[in-house]
Amino acid sequence: MTSKLPTQTRVLYPPDILTGINSFQHLPGIIKSLGYKTVEYGVPYYIDAYNYNLQDGFDIVNNRTISVGKLGDLGRKLGFDNEVYLLSRLSWRISDRIQHIFFIRAMQNPFDIVTQPVSNISDKEKIDQLLSQLDQAYSPVFIHVHLLGTHGGLYSPPGRYYSKGERQSQPWMTDFYDDTLLAFDSYVVEVVDHLQSNGQFENTILIIYTDHNKEFKVNERIPLIFHFPGGEQAGKVTGNVENLDIAPTILDYLGLPQPDWMNGVSLLNGNLDSQRLIFGAGTIEYKNNEEKIFVLDPEQDLPPFYQFSYLNVIDCQK
């Protein structure tokens, strides 16, 4: 959303948040200023713009709006962004706990949400909400939807085709993973069919992307697919690209200038560097992990939280 490297924003994992000017420099803010309605559907904690302190970007995030009141707005104008964020997060967390105590809504372990097949807003529900937003749109709309079914290492596919009759006895079982990919493909078909039936397909930019491969691998190629209205710009980019390029590409297509603070490049630029290096950063993995699922070192979950412990440089797939 920011087209900035994590080494610049200092955001790696929760509870890291955007601070200072980084909270306001992002694609949703630019899109919103053009009159678009901006919406995000993801998982709590991890795919939640409000949780990361992304300000003035999304109108709706995970079916809620953010309001800090007149006092909060005044505090932000006076430079107390972090304090306002802290108070709004405290309010949300206290509400979560009160509802749990009185059996209104059970709290969830944030880590379980992204490692276990737990009860949460389903991918199908997110797609239904996406289609509903499109049907109700009376002005341009920008929607970010994050589906979790393919995440792993344990899966809960809605249908059993490849894994029919099998028991999930260990993480990352290929047949279960393939069934989640099949489900994802069906959701893409549903969205495209809906847009085509409503006559919206050729007035929509559709982007399909991901952030890592199976087993959280980041040094292997992953899908990045754009559909532009009328099939414009159809073709294949064979050089190294990255998710930082998504925001500049959208702005380029819309005929808008790319801000100096964006690190990515537009994929519509015909002069892409064929020898481009991809940089990434990571932190320490918890090694005492019998299930072989990526686990962050719990000793790192203390201020100043997850610091960068290594850098990746990828050339081709090496």
MOLIN-V189146 format. One record per run of one state. SS is the DSSP state (alpha for helix, beta for strand, coil for the rest). FROM is the first residue (numbers start at 1). TO is the last residue. If there is no record, write none. Layout:
ss={SS,SS}
from={FROM,FROM}
to={TO,TO}
This chain:
ss={coil,alpha,coil,alpha,coil,alpha,coil,beta,coil,beta,coil,beta,coil,alpha,coil,alpha,coil,alpha,coil,alpha,coil,beta,coil,alpha,coil,alpha,coil,beta,coil,alpha,coil,beta,coil,alpha,coil,alpha,coil,beta,coil,beta,coil,beta,coil,alpha,coil,beta,coil}
from={1,6,10,20,24,27,34,37,42,60,62,64,65,69,78,81,102,110,114,123,137,141,146,174,198,201,204,206,210,214,217,224,228,229,232,245,254,278,283,285,286,296,297,298,301,310,315}
to={5,9,19,23,26,33,36,41,59,61,63,64,68,77,80,101,109,113,122,136,140,145,173,197,200,203,205,209,213,216,223,227,228,231,244,253,277,282,284,285,295,296,297,300,309,314,318}
